[in-house]
Amino acid sequence: MNAATASPRVRRARQAGSRPTETERKNAAAALQRALDRRDNGGSTGH
């Protein structure tokens, strides 16, 4: 029952009835990688 109730929540959070396109996935992956790179490359001079 938990899986049945959790599934609509995931769909609603994404706010898209269809799955993301290949371009959207690549853009999201690139944005995530940039965020991780900024965090990892911080150090004394970084943000």
C-alpha positions in Angstrom: 0.0 0.0 0.0 2.9 2.4 0.7 4.1 2.0 -2.9 0.7 2.9 -4.2 0.4 6.0 -2.2 4.0 7.1 -2.8 3.8 6.8 -6.6 1.4 9.8 -7.2 3.5 11.9 -4.9 6.5 11.5 -7.1 4.5 12.3 -10.2 3.0 15.4 -8.6 6.4 16.6 -7.4 7.8 16.5 -10.9 4.7 18.4 -12.2 4.9 16.6 -15.6 2.6 13.8 -16.7 5.2 12.5 -19.2 8.7 11.5 -18.5 11.5 14.1 -19.2 13.0 14.3 -22.7 16.6 13.3 -23.4 17.5 17.0 -23.6 15.9 17.8 -20.3 17.7 14.9 -18.7 21.0 16.0 -20.1 20.4 19.6 -18.9 19.5 18.4 -15.5 22.6 16.1 -15.3 24.9 19.0 -16.5 23.4 21.4 -13.9 23.9 18.8 -11.1 27.4 18.2 -12.2 28.2 21.9 -12.2 26.8 22.2 -8.7 28.9 19.2 -7.5 32.0 20.6 -9.2 31.5 24.0 -7.5 31.2 22.3 -4.1 34.1 20.0 -4.6 36.4 22.7 -6.0 35.7 25.0 -3.1 38.7 25.1 -0.8 40.1 28.4 0.5 39.5 30.4 -2.7 36.1 28.8 -3.6 32.7 29.9 -2.4 
